[in-house]
Amino acid sequence: MSTHDPRQLAWAYLSAVAQGPSVHLAALVEHLGVEETARAVKSRDLPPSLEEKTRARAHIDTAQRDLDLMAAMGGRLVTPDSPEWPSWRLLPFNDLDVAAGEVPPFVLWVLGSRDLTELTERSVAIVGTRASTAYGEHVTAEIAGDLAVDGWTVTSGAAFGIDGAAHRAAMGVGGTTVAVLACGVDRAYPSGHARLLRQIVSSGAVVSEYPPGTTPAKFRFLARNRLVAALSDGVVVVEAGWRSGARNTANWARKLGRPVMAVPGPVTSSSSAGCHRMIREGEAYLVANAVDVVEVSGPFGVLNSEQDAAAVRDIDSLTGNSRLVYEALPGSGSRSTNELSEASGLLISQVRATLPLLELEGFIDSDGSGWFRTK
């Protein structure tokens, strides 16, 4: 039996107890440390409200087995104190509604040798219906393949239809792709994609917030969608019904401040009804190819062949929510988050998710009076 670091054992134990995101356990870990939190959960030395939430699974300690299994599969447990934890990707969750379950993952179980932060540094999610048409799969392959050639990671959920087409296209051109699962990474779901998932591991990563052995469930697919959106710079929907998982992923993208894009289809196609609705109601940018996607998803726009590197930070390159928030700032003076929300027409959560990105790139700064332009 392998000997694992006590901290990893504690994280793995708590992950099995939580079975997904847990803002309560995360807060306790931040307060007590992970090893002390694991001890408190096992001994039921907890406040009544938290003890009740962990009571059903506190006696289940599969940490050693789970970590051994991951090591045998070539995987690992990535935790909030790991160097490769995608902290900045998950930052927008800080401004969402905890009571509504809008929380970041507790941990991430990862198969694949590539560093997760590196893999998701430039990433576009491509999602869509399982009942895809030949048209949808063709457009997906074109967009995903071109993005992968240009060095973008293609992220999706490994489902049949559009998801699978996106993964295959990225790998087909020697690119990288990430699959986010709604079950343990030791399970191939759908089973028909067992070979595809093995191929993804060899060149990218298969990720889940659920420990090994966790079975798929509807609520886990809905939770999974938020990670697909969070680990990407933007979400492209290629074929989606009026109500669909793909539109749920798009909703998460908007909450997290990520741009949403949709590919139009034939007006007679029910498979594209959701895309047409998002475009018509202003919920998504219309895109037709990878160039369109990069123009929208690039953090602050992209260079064309005649521009030089010095133009990267020019304000003309700002797109999407970044441009709306920047233009809502006055030429002189500052504005509060609430004022920026009113001036830009964006939700406060979207403004809060965008401000750190603009600050990081040197476009804005803040003081006691609010936010102001620096260029």
Order of alpha helices (4+ residues) and beta strands (2+ residues): alpha-alpha-alpha-alpha-alpha-beta-alpha-beta-alpha-beta-alpha-beta-alpha-beta-alpha-beta-alpha-beta-alpha-beta-alpha-beta-alpha-alpha-alpha-alpha-beta-beta
